Amino acid sequence: MLDDTVILHTSDHGYFLGEWRLFDKRLMHEPSIRVPFQVRYPKRIPAGTVRKEMILDTDIAPTILDLAGIPVPEHMQGKSILPLARKADPDFRKEWYYEYYEWPNPKKVAPHRGIRMETVQVDPICSRSVRGRTLRSSS
């Protein structure tokens, strides 16, 4: 029965607890954008498979649909990661865009955006004003 069961493990992004003088988790900093994503399903994924491609939270639903044998609707963002279990795909995802905008907010996290590429991450670009209000950095 275990070999006929898909086990998927992932988690939410971690919180900063003062490291680098940061707090919360809404910053595009490497430790907070990485989350575990593990799938056990011997029928489709060989044991010990480890991939380096960048996957996103938006890939979870298409992957689950693919595991269930249900076609992924074209309007969905993300893509199934199951093809990566068979072979590497250097074109799977080369980069992705991050944007956080929830202002004003009780945590006082400034709106920001960034780009993550395979080998480099463009530091977040923080907005300095939102709707005429100047944002103050803590540094």
C-alpha positions as CSV (number, residue, x, y, z in Angstrom):
1,M,0.0,0.0,0.0
2,L,2.9,2.4,0.7
3,D,4.2,2.1,-2.8
4,D,0.7,3.2,-4.1
5,T,0.7,6.3,-1.9
6,V,2.1,9.7,-2.8
7,I,3.8,11.4,0.1
8,L,4.5,15.1,-0.4
9,H,6.4,17.2,2.1
10,T,6.9,20.9,2.0
11,S,6.6,23.8,4.4
12,D,6.0,27.5,4.6
13,H,8.9,30.0,4.3
14,G,10.9,30.5,7.5
15,Y,10.9,33.6,9.6
16,F,13.9,35.7,10.2
17,L,14.5,36.1,13.9
18,G,17.0,38.9,13.9
19,E,19.5,37.4,11.5
20,W,21.0,40.2,9.3
21,R,18.9,42.6,11.4
22,L,15.8,41.3,9.6
23,F,12.5,40.0,10.8
24,D,9.4,38.4,9.4
25,K,9.6,36.4,6.2
26,R,8.4,38.7,3.5
27,L,11.9,39.5,2.1
28,M,13.6,38.1,-0.9
29,H,16.6,36.8,1.0
30,E,18.0,33.4,0.2
31,P,17.2,31.7,3.5
32,S,13.6,32.8,3.4
33,I,12.8,31.9,-0.2
34,R,14.0,28.3,0.0
35,V,11.6,25.7,1.2
36,P,11.8,21.9,1.2
37,F,9.9,20.0,-1.4
38,Q,10.1,16.3,-1.2
39,V,7.9,13.7,-3.0
40,R,7.9,10.0,-2.4
41,Y,6.1,7.9,-5.1
42,P,8.2,4.9,-6.2
43,K,6.0,4.3,-9.2
44,R,7.1,7.6,-10.8
45,I,10.1,8.9,-8.9
46,P,13.2,6.8,-8.3
47,A,14.5,6.7,-4.7
48,G,17.3,9.1,-4.1
49,T,16.3,11.5,-6.9
50,V,17.6,15.1,-6.1
51,R,17.1,18.0,-8.5
52,K,18.8,21.4,-8.6
53,E,16.2,23.2,-10.8
54,M,14.2,26.1,-9.2
55,I,10.7,25.2,-8.4
56,L,8.0,27.5,-7.0
57,D,4.9,27.1,-4.8
58,T,2.9,27.6,-8.0
59,D,4.3,24.2,-9.2
60,I,2.7,22.3,-6.4
61,A,-0.9,22.1,-7.8
62,P,0.2,21.1,-11.3
63,T,2.4,18.4,-9.8
64,I,-0.5,17.0,-7.7
65,L,-2.8,17.1,-10.7
66,D,-0.1,15.3,-12.8
67,L,0.3,12.7,-10.0
68,A,-3.4,12.1,-10.1
69,G,-3.5,11.8,-13.9
70,I,-5.5,14.9,-14.3
71,P,-4.6,17.3,-17.1
72,V,-3.2,20.6,-15.9
73,P,-5.5,23.5,-17.0
74,E,-3.7,25.9,-19.3
75,H,-4.7,28.9,-17.2
76,M,-2.8,27.6,-14.2
77,Q,0.6,29.1,-13.4
78,G,3.4,26.7,-12.6
79,K,4.3,23.4,-14.1
80,S,4.6,19.8,-12.9
81,I,8.0,18.8,-11.6
82,L,7.4,15.1,-12.4
83,P,9.4,15.3,-15.7
84,L,12.4,16.3,-13.6
85,A,12.3,12.9,-11.8
86,R,13.3,11.3,-15.1
87,K,15.9,13.7,-16.3
88,A,17.4,17.1,-15.8
89,D,15.8,19.9,-17.8
90,P,18.2,22.9,-18.1
91,D,15.3,25.0,-19.5
92,F,12.8,24.1,-16.8
93,R,13.1,27.6,-15.2
94,K,15.9,30.0,-15.6
95,E,14.6,32.9,-13.5
96,W,11.6,34.1,-11.6
97,Y,10.2,37.4,-10.4
98,Y,9.3,38.2,-6.8
99,E,7.1,41.0,-5.7
100,Y,5.7,41.8,-2.2
101,Y,3.1,44.6,-1.9
102,E,0.9,44.8,1.1
103,W,1.0,48.4,2.3
104,P,0.2,49.7,4.8
105,N,0.7,46.6,7.0
106,P,1.1,46.0,10.7
107,K,4.6,44.5,10.2
108,K,5.8,47.7,8.3
109,V,7.5,45.6,5.6
110,A,8.1,47.9,2.7
111,P,6.9,46.8,-0.8
112,H,9.8,45.3,-2.7
113,R,10.6,43.2,-5.7
114,G,13.5,41.1,-7.1
115,I,14.6,38.6,-9.6
116,R,16.1,35.2,-8.8
117,M,18.2,33.5,-11.5
118,E,20.1,30.2,-11.5
119,T,23.4,31.6,-10.3
120,V,22.6,35.1,-9.0
121,Q,19.9,36.9,-7.1
122,V,19.2,40.6,-7.8
123,D,18.9,42.2,-4.4
124,P,15.4,43.4,-3.6
125,I,14.5,46.8,-4.9
126,C,12.6,48.5,-2.1
127,S,10.1,51.3,-2.8
128,R,11.0,54.4,-1.0
129,S,7.5,55.9,-1.1
130,V,4.1,54.5,-1.3
131,R,1.1,56.7,-2.1
132,G,3.1,59.8,-1.1
133,R,4.3,58.3,2.2
134,T,8.1,58.0,2.7
135,L,9.3,54.7,3.9
136,R,12.1,54.7,6.4
137,S,14.7,52.0,6.5
138,S,15.8,50.6,9.8
139,S,19.5,51.0,9.0
